[in-house]
Amino acid sequence: MVVLSKLRKWQNVAQFSASRLTDYAGLAAVEFDLARKYFLRDLILYALLGLSVMLGLAFVSVAAIVSAATTPYLIEIAWSVAAFWMLVSIGCWVAVRMRDERGTFSVLAAELQRDIQTIKESM
């Protein structure tokens, strides 16, 4: 009897998983389409933003150094500009590390986790 009840539970789990398989496939297709659409847009926007910020800061840096060329503070200004660029680099690294860690298929992964939890509770 114990073997039959375990077999019945596993049969129910298999039926539940099979019925959810089409939902997973549909959800994965929708998330893939969204990810593809947003990836290209974000890639172009971030490239343009990065390029414009880098060029703007480079011109400001050159202007600051050239402005200080006739003053006795040329070396201090040059090192200040270098330190500023280092701080910007560190800030960018921190921003990349602290960004949202949600992946492309986070909704699908959450659904799978909920279904696994449901299966564990039913056993």
C-alpha positions, 0 to 999 in steps of 0.5 A: 500500500505504501508503494502504491500511495507513493506511486500515486503521489509521483503520478500527481506530481508528473501530471501537475508538471506536465500541465504547467509545461505549456505555461512555462513555455509561453512565459519563457517566450514572452520573457525572451521577446521582452528581453530581446527588445529591451536589450538592443534599446538599452545597449544603444542608449547606454553606449550613447550615454557613455560616449557623451559623458566620457567626451564631456568629461574629457573636454572639461578635464583638458579645459581645466588643465589648459586653464591652469597652464599659466598658473603655479597650480598646474601640477596640482590641477593635473593630479586633481583631474587624474584623481577625479577620473579615478573616482569616476571609474570607481563609482562606475564599478560600484554602480555596476556591482550594485545594480539590480540582480534580476535576470532575464528570466526572473519571472519564469524562475520564480514560477518554477520555484513556486511550483517546486514548493507546491510539489514539496508541500504535496508530498 
